[in-house]
Amino acid sequence: MDVDDFYQILIDRGILTPPADPDDDPHELILAHLQISLQQAEAGDLKPISELWDSLDD
């Protein structure tokens, strides 16, 4: 399950409260994404910087 989907389930069940500003990511979600990114880096699952924004053009 995606971290964002799991976070939304927690909000829907009243376990977490959404941020006051919908454009702001809550600290828990930022930390979860950071943890996933660090795990990917440790596993060698890296992408060249030149490819980071390729999927945004689609």
Secondary structure, 3 states (H helix, E strand, C coil): CCHHHHHHHHHHCCCCCCCCCCCCCCHHHHHHHHHHHHHHHHCCCCCCHHHCCHHHHC
